[in-house]
Amino acid sequence: MRSAFSMAQLSELIGLIYDAAIDPARWPVAIEEMRIALGFGTAAIRLQALPSGEVLLNVTSNIPHPYVDQMVSYGAEIVELWGGMAVVGSLPMDRPAVLSQLNPNLDTTTNRYFVEVGRPQGMIDSLALPLARDGRGLGSLSFSRHADAPPINDQQIEAARLLIPHLQRAATINRLLDMAAIARSTFQTVLDTLTAPIFLTTADLHVVHANPAAQNIVATGELLNIRNGVLSTSVAAVSSALAVAVSQAAQDESAIGRKGLGVPIRWRDGSAGALHVLPLRPGRGAFDASVVAAVFVARADTPFVAPTALVAALFGLTPAEARVFEQIAAGRTVEETSDALDIGRSTVRTHLLRLFEKTGVRRQAELVQLAASLASPVAGAG
């Protein structure tokens, strides 16, 4: 099916996404241009790190400020509008979700967010693109359709789908980087201070620069090597996949798609990891003209961590309720939670009742399931 915009537009939008991957100050421009190209009234992107709960991105386009300020307090209602936590957690990561397809009763809904924030702006539908949903982060980019525009059509859905792998790559890089440091300076300036191992390469994988973290990996010989100046791995298939991704980045970054989006690797201790390839067109980061890609090395640790900060934000938990949730989600009993937090058993039960009320579950086992649905790790995630 033909996309809603031309290949030239697609290339430009992808370029803006990758610009924003290493310069977060450019996200407002990227979001605005995507909104206009796709023909939507408003747009909002949010990326949250787990388990810290740190908000890495929270950018909107064409949403009046009073509503922007209100939106942060409707986490639970937004999830409910999309069908609840189980539905949201099961949505595919490779295609957009259309609100009206999941909730066909938007005209008559009494959902607080839709009634108090969406409808007053003229919102009649929404399209959401998944950015991250794993043990280390959760994020999405959503576009709203307003009453003065026709319904969301298949061309717009297809066009938005083409952007997903690039948005997910950018979100992965954002999670690997020290966003605060990048915001204060430039990617090139802080490159050597980042804890994420990063190699800057030419189209044929010649290494132009490796930050100290990357140099340390090469020195240990654990995973990556530089032979005659060329970056390679000890596994032929991984080296081949990396070479294809970097070559594609040099030729046409809009066509790279999912190539290089989490090339799987295995560390010597048996833990999983991934190589992420970010195209670097001329001017992106002010690098040497021969540099076409940045190769990020990520360790995909996957221990279960209850997404406490996320659940607290979604359902409006108090700090005390969040602490009890974290204990219960880890499988502890009321008595064990009481001992761990040094509070009375009756206090734990009171908090539990409030947790049930706010999250809509009725048993402790369902709280555990809720936590698991949000903290399922994805191999290769940054």
N, C-alpha and C positions, 0 to 999 in steps of 0.2 A: 504493500500500500504506500502511496506517495506521502511524503512527510509534509507537514504544514509550512515548512520553510525550506529554502534552497540549501544546497551543500555549502555555498559561500557563507550563508547565515550560520549554519551549523558549525562550520570551522571557526567563525568568529566567536560564537558563544562558548565553544570548548576552550578557545584561547583565553577568554575572560575567566573561565572556571579555573584553569591552571595558573593564571596570574594570581588569583585569589588564594590558591593553595599555599603559596609561599609569601603572600602579602595580604593578610586578612583585611586590611583597610580597603581592599578592592572588592570585597563581597557585595557592598551596596550597589555598585555599578553592575556587577555580574547578575545579581538578582533582578534588578530593574530591567536589564536588557532581555533576560529570559522571559520575564513577565510580558513585556511588550511584544516580543517575537511570537510567543504562544497565544497572545490575545486574551489575557486574563486581567481582572480588575485589580487584584492585590496579590502579594506574595510574601511568604515568611519562611526563613530558614532557621533551624535551631539544632545545635549539636551539643550534646552533654557528655562529659567524660564520666566513666564509672570505674571504681566505686566512689570516687571522691564527690561526684555530683557537680563538679565544676562546669559552668556553662562556657563552652569554647566559642560558640557562635550564637547570636540572637539578633538577626537582621531582618528588617521588613521593608516592603516596597509599597508605597501608595496607601498605606493604612494610617488614618488620622491618629495623631499622638494619644488622645484620650483612650482610644481603643487598644493601642499598643500597650499602654500602662495596665489596662484591665486584663488583657489576655493571659498574663502570667498567673492569675488566680483561678483559672478555669481548667486546670490540668485534668481533673477527674471527669468533668463534663465533656471535654473534647474527646477523651478516650471512649466515653459512653456514646457520644454522637457517632463514632465510627464503628460501633457494634460491641464495644467492651474489650477488655484486655485479651481475651482468648482470640478474638477475631484479629485484633491489631497484631498480636504476636505470630499469627499464622499467615499474614499477608506475604506474598512472594517478594523477594528482594530484587528481582530483575524486571519488574514492570510497574507502571503507576497504578494507584488505586483511585477509583472514582467514588466519591461519597454517596451520590444518589443510587449507585448500584448496590452499595452495602446497606444503605438506609433509605428505602423508597418512600418513606413517610415524612420527608423534610417539610412539606407544605403544612403539615399538622403537628409537627413535633413540638413538645414543650421543653425540650432540652435547654437548660439555662444559658449555655454558651451561645447556642444558635439564636435564641430569643433576645438575649441582652447584648450580644456583640455582633453576631453574623447578620441577622435579619435587618437591624437598623442601618447597616452599611449597604444593604441591597443584595447580600449574598444569597444565591440560590443553589450553588453546588461547589464542590472543591475537588481538586486533583492533587494527590500526594505522591511524592517520589521518595523512596527509602534511601537514606544515606548510610545508616549504621544501625545494627540491632544485635549486639553481642555483649559479652561480659565486660567490655571496655568502653562501650559507648552506645548512645542511642541518638538518632537524629533523622530529620526529614525536611524536605522542602515542599511546601504546599502552595498551591495557587487557587484563588477563589474566583468563581464565575458569578457575575452580578446580573441583576434582573434585566438590564438594558442590553444584554448580549444573548446570542443564541445558545442552546445547550452545548455542552462539551461533546465534541465529535471525535470520530476514530482517527482523523488526521492529527489532531492535537495530542491524542493519547500516544500515537506512534512517534510523533516528534519528541515528546517528553521522554519516551522510553529510550531514545537514542542518547539522551543526556545522562541517563542514570549511571553507567559505568564511570563516566568522567567525574560526575559529582561524588561518587563513592570513593574514587581514587583521591580526589581533593580532600574529602573528609578524613580519609585514612592518613594522609600526609599531615593534615591539621592536628590529628591526635598524636602523631609521632613528634611533632615539633613543640618547642617551648613557645606557645603563642604569645605570651606576654613579652618575651624577649624580641620576637619578630616584630611585634607591634611597635616596640620602642626604637627599632633600628631597621636594617634591611637583612634579607636572607643571607646575602654574601657576608655581611659584617659579622653576623652571629654564628655562621656555619661552623666554625671551629670550636665554639663553646657548647654546641648541642650534644646531648648524650646519645642521640640517635646516630648510628653509623651511616654516613652518606658519601657516596662516590659520585663525582661529576665526570661524565664520559663523553667521548665522541661517538659518531654513528657506528664505528667498528669496535666499540668498547675499550678504546684506549683511555686510560685514567688521566684526566687533566688535574684533578684535585681529589684528595681523600682527607676528610677531617680526622682528628686524632682518634675518635672512636672507631672509625673505619680502618685506620692504620693499625690499630691494636688487633682487630680481627685478622688482618693479613699476617701480622707478626706471629700470632699464635698458630696460624696454619689450620685453624679449626674448620673453617667453612669456605672462605674465599681466598683466591690467590691473584697476584699480579705478575704475569710472566711476559717479559719483553714489553712491559707497559700495558698489557691487555688484561682486563678483569675476567676471571673465570672461576668456576666452582669445581669441586671434586666429583660432581655428578654430571655426566655428559648431558642428560636430558634437561637438567636445570640450566646448564650453560647455554644449551640450544634455545630454550624458551626465553631466556634473558636476552640473547642476541637478537631474536626475532622481535621482541618488544622494543628494544632500543633502536633497532633499524627502522621499525615502523614509526617510532616517535620522530626520527629524523626526517622521514619521507612525508608523513601526513599524520599529525597528532590526532586529527579528528577520526581517523580510521583505526586507531590503536585499540579502541573498545576495551575488552577485558584482558587483552594481552598484557602481561606484566602487572595485572591487578592481583597481587598476592601469589607470585610464583612460589610454590611450597618448597621449603628446605627443612633439613633435619639437623639439629645441633648435635655435637658429640655426646652430650649427656642424654640424648634421646628425645629432647623436647622439640616441639614444632616451632617453625618460624616461617618467614615469608620475605621475598624480595619485591619491593614496590617500585615501579618505574614511573617517574614523573617527567613528561616532555618539557623541555626548556627552549622555547623559541627565542630568537634574538631579542635582547632587551629584557627578558624575564630574569630578574635578579642581577642584571648587569654583568653577566659572565663573559668569559672569552668566547669569541664567535664560533669556535669549533665545538663548544659544549652543546650537546643536543638533549641530554637527559641527566636526571639525578636518580641514582639507585639507592633506595632506602632499605636498610636491613632491620627487620622487626622480629622480635621474639614473641611468639604467640602463646604465652603462658595461659593456661586455662583452668586454674582452680576456681571452684564455685565461690563467688562473693555475692552475698545478698545485695541487690541494687537498692540499698536503703535510701540514698539521696534521691534517686529517681522516683521511688514509690512515695516518699515524703512530699516531693514536689507535685506529683500527679494527684494525690489524694488529700493534700493539705494536712499532713500529720504534724503534731507538735514534736519537739525534740524528744520528749519522754516517750511518746508513742513510737517514734522512729527507732529508739533504742530497743524497745520491747519487740518491735517487728523484726529487727535484725537477729535477735536471739531466737525467736520462734521460727523464723525462716531458716535458720541453721539447724533446726530439728530439736531444739531444747524444750523441755517441759516447763510448765508454770513454775514448778519448784526450782528447777535449774536456772531459769531466768531470774527468779527472785534472788537467788544466791549470787549470780553473776553480776547483777546490777545493784545488789545491796539495798533492795526495796522489799516491802512486804508482799506476801502472796496476794492479798486482797487488792493491793495497788496494781499488780500485774494483771489480775483478772479484770479490773476496771479499764485498764488500757486496752486489753484484748477486746472487750465489748465495744470500745470506741473504734478499734481497728476494724472489727467486723462491720460496724455501721458505715464507716467511711469507704471501705473497699468493696462492700457488697458481698463478702463471703460470710459463711456461717460457722466454719470450723477451722481449727488450727491447721489441719492438713491442707485446706484450701489456700491458706496464707502461704504455706510452703510451695504449693503449686504456682501461685501467683509470682512468687520470687523467682522460681525456676524458669518460668516463661519469659522473664525479662533478662535473665542472666545466662541464658544458653550461649556458650562461647562458640565462635565460628573460627575454624582453623584458618590461620593466615591473617586474621584481623590485627590491625595495629593497636 
